[in-house]
């Protein structure tokens, strides 16, 4: 059984969400909720000049305001609901999903990775409130060019006297968004094609898998460079190209899972009841193969972020003056000794983000596979 809620839980949760859970020795959940609540309130107070006018500002400012309000509401609502539930109500269930959540929660390393991912995306969404300067604003080239970390510029400035911290935050929006959307496209295509190929079989399976083999046979980086070089580089093109070249691996994974599922009893029962093939695939097959798909998506986002950074480094990705981590690394390659901060901080951001996705992906793989649960 979990620790009982603190005696004054409802009152504390209304004022400081997460504190009752923290006092009830639920360190991870309570500590993160309390820290998140305090950090968001600090953003609202310290950046009130931006928050108060965000509703009438650009779309990204409105999105940041919506994110701030929604996350504050979710943290407050979760803490208050949690302290009002009976202690037995918090006992984990016996369903496979509940067992997977419990197994994932016991994996501290994977949990840290997932918390880091959530924090990265939250910071990216709140960037208009957090960034101290406009990412494209140039300062005085005589006095503010290539200035190291200081109180005025916490991470220094680049060769155009632009603030590195502001560009790092705005670059996170681009890199993380490209990774998420591109992987969503590839996962959708790969899941549908793999499910159809594995379930239908026959000639359709052969055609789909030979096409998969053909796509995989092309060197991916060369294919990406060729496609992007033929068109004008843009964020939408990068997302489309990355999303449309990652699906073959997902297709192979899904097809293998479907081949082991299609002869199961519940699939045979659906056929006996006269269900159509699309209904069986969409409502009975795909929900039962989501575990490896989720793991593939988690690991794929990290790979996509690295690939986008590499393309931007080569000048074939996101184009200046738009900030992205790959462009920032490329901007500092000629000043690695004299101005190390230009490339170091975006490089560290890429490493930490990809590491977090890999840790979370490994944890999800172990938690979702009943054979690997301890």
N, C-alpha and C positions, 0 to 999 in steps of 0.2 A: 504494500500500500504506500501511496505517496504521503508526504508529511502533511499534517493538517494545516489548514489555512490559519494565519495569524488572527488572534481574537478580535482585533479591530480592523480586520481586512477590508470590509466594505468602505469604511471611512478613509482608510489609507489609499485604497485603490481609486477613490474618487479624486484624491488630491495628487498622489504620486503613483501612477500606474506602474506595476512591477515590484513595488516595495513589499506588499504582503507576500508575494511569491518568494522574494529574496529572503525575508524574515522566516518564511516557512522552509528554508533550506533548499529551495529550488533555484540554485545559483545561476545556472545558464539562462533559463527562461526569464526569471525575475531581473537578473542583472542586465540582460540585453534590453528588455522592455523599459526598464528605468533609465538606462543610458540613452536609449533612442528617444524617449519622451523628453528628457532634459536637453538633449542636443537639438531637437526640433523646436522646443520652446526658445532656446537660445538663439536659433536662427531667426525665429519670428520677432524676437525682441530686438536683437542687434541689427537686423536688416529690415526694420519696420518701414523705413523710407521706401524700400523697394516692394515689400509685401503689400503695403497699403495701396499702391497704384498698379499692382500687377494685373488686376482684372481689366484695366483699360489699356494694357500694354500689348506687346507682341504675343504670338501664340505660345512661345516657349515660356514666357513669364506666367501666362494663365495656366499652363500645364504644371509649372512649378508650384503655383498656389494651390491647385487642385491636389497635387501630390502631398503637399504639406498638411492640408486639411484632412485628407483621407487617411494618411498614415497616423496622424494624431488621433483621429477617431477610432481607427482599428486598434491601436495600442490601448487606449482608454477602455474601449468596449471589451477587448479580450481580458484585461486584468479584472474588470468589474464582474464580468460573467464568470470568470474562473473562480473568484473567491466566493461567489454565491452558490456554486455547485457543491453538492455533498462530496465528502472525501471519497466515497465509493464511486461516485460518478466520474472521477478522474482516473479510475483504474483502467488500464488499457484493455481493449477488447481482444477477441480471439480471431478476428478476421485477418486475412492475409495482409491487407493494407495496414491494419493496426500493428500487426507484428513487424511489418517492414519499417514503419515509423519508429517503433520502439528500438529496433535494431540500429537504425540510422542514428537515433539520439544517443545511443551508447558509444558510437564511434566519434570520439572527441575531435580527431583530426578532420574527418569529413564534415562534422558540424561547424568547425571553425571555417572551413572552406565555404560552406553554404552561407554562413553569416557574412563572410567577407564579400561574396557575390551580391547578396542583398544590399549590403552597404555601398558597394560600388555603383549599383544601379540607382540607389536612392540619391547618392551624391550627384550622379549624372543628371537626374531629373531636377534636382534642386540647384543646379549650377547657376542659373540667373541670379539667385539670391546669395550664393557663396563666392562667386568669382569677384575678386577685388577690383579688377579693371576689365575694360573691353578687350577681348582677345586679339583684336586687330589694331588696337590703338598703339601708335608709335610715340615714344617719348623723345626727349632731346637726344639726338645721336651723339652729341659731344660729351654729355655728362651722364647719360643713362644707358649707353650702349655697352653690352657685355659686362654688366655689373653683377657681382656675385650675390649670393643670398644675404639679405639684410632685413631690417625691420620694415622698410618701405616695400621691398620685393622679397618675399619670404624664400622664393626659389630662384631668385636672380632674374636677369633679363637676357634676351638674345641679341643678335647682331643688328636688329632693327629696333632695339630698345623696347620690345614688347615683353609684358610680364609673363614669365614661364608658368606660374601657378594658374593664372587665368586661362592660358592656352592649354594647360594640362587638363583642367576641368572641362573645358569645352571640347577638347579632343576626346575625352572619355565618352561624351555623348555620341560622337560620330563612331568611334571604334566599337563601343558596346552595342549600339543600335545596329550597325552593320552585321556584327556577329549574330545577334538574336534573330533579325529578320531573315538573313541569308540561310541560317540553319533551319528556321521555320519552313522556308520554301523547300529546302532539300529533304527535310524529314517528311513533309506532306507528300511530295512526289515519290520518294523512296518507299514510304509505307504503302501507298496505294498500289504502286507497280509490283512491289514484292508480294503483297497480299493477293493480288490478282494472279500473278505468275504461279505462286505456290498453291493456291486453291483450285484454279482452273486446270493447270497442268497442260500436257499435250503440246500442240504446235504453238499456242499462244505463249506458254512458258518458254519454249525454245527461242521464239522470236525475241521476247523481252530480255532474256538472259544473254543472248548473243549481242544484242544492242548494248547491254551493260558491259559486256567484255570489250566491245569496240570503244566505248567511252573511256573505260579504265585504261585501255592500251595507250591512249595519248598521254604524253607527259603533261601533267596538270599545269605546272607553272608556265610551260611554253604555250599551252592552249590559252591560258588566261592572258598572257602578254600579247598573243596574236589577236585575240578578240578585242581587247581594250585598245590596242594600237589601231585597229580599223575604225573605231568610233571615238568620239570626243569623250574623254574620261569624265565621269560624274558619279555622285553617290549612288544614284539609282542604277547606273550601269554596273558599278562594283557589286551592289547587292544582288542584282540579277545574275551576273556572271558567277559569283561565288555560290549562290544558291542552286544554280542549274548545273554545276559541275561536281557537287558533293553527294548527290543522291544515289549513285551506283553502290556505294558501300552500304548505305541503309537498305537498299533493295535486296542485297544479298543476305543481310542479317534477317530481314523480315521474311524473306522467302524460306529460309531455313526453319524459322519458327513455325510458319504456317504449314510446312510439310509435316511437322510433327503433331500439329493440331487437327488437321483436316480429317483424320480417321478416329478422332475421339468420339465418345458416346454422345456428347451434347450436340456435336456437329451432325452426326448421323440422325439424331432425333429431329433436328431442324429440317433436314432433307426429307425425312419421313412425314413430317407435318406439312410438307409442300411449300416451305419458305423459298423465296427466290434467292439466286446466288448473290446479288447485291446486298440483300438484307442479311444473309448469313455472314458475308464478309464484313459489312459495316457494323453490325450489331453484336456479332458473336465472335468473330475471328480477331479483328483489330483490337478490341478491348483486352483480349487475353495475351497480346504481344506487346503491350505498351511498356513493360519493364525494360527490355533491351532497347527499345526505341528511345525511352527517356535517358538512359545511360549514354547512348550514341549521341543524342542531342547535346547533353551536358559536355561531353568530351569534344564534340564538333565545334562548339562555340569558341573554345580556346584555340583550336586549330585555325578557325576562320579569322580570329583577331590577329593571330601571328601572320597569316597569309595577307590580310589587308595591310598590315603594317609593312610587310615586305614590298608589296606593290607600291605603297605610298613612298617608301624609301627609294624605290627605283624611278619615281616620278610618274607612275602609271595608275596610281590610285586617286585618292581625294586630292583635288588641286588647290594650291594656295589661292587666296589667303585663308581658306577654311583650315581650321586646326584639326590635326589628327596625330596620334602618337607616332605613326610612321614618319610623317612629315617632320615632326619635331626632332626625331632621331637623325634624320637626314640633314636638318639644318645645322646640327652641331658636329657633324662628322669632320669638318675642317678645323674645329677648335676643341678637340678632345682633351688637350693638355691645358691650354690657356683658359678655356671656358667649359669645363667638364660638366657643369650643371645643365647645359642645354640638352644634351643627349642622355645624361644619366637618369634624370627623374622620369622622363617618359619611358625609358628602357626598363626602369624598375617597375613602373606601372604595368607594362606589358607582362613582365615576369610574374608579378604578384597576381594579376588577373588570371593568366593562364594556369598558374599553379593552383589557384583557388578552384577553378573549374575542374582541373584534373583530380584534386583531392575529393571534391564533392562527387564527381563521376565515379571514382573508385568506391566511395562509400555507398552510393546508390546501387552500384552493381552488387556489392556484398549484401546490402539490405534487401534488395528485391529478389535475390536468388535464395530460395529456401535451403539449398544445399550448403550455402556459405555462411548462414546465420549461426552465431555462437549461442 
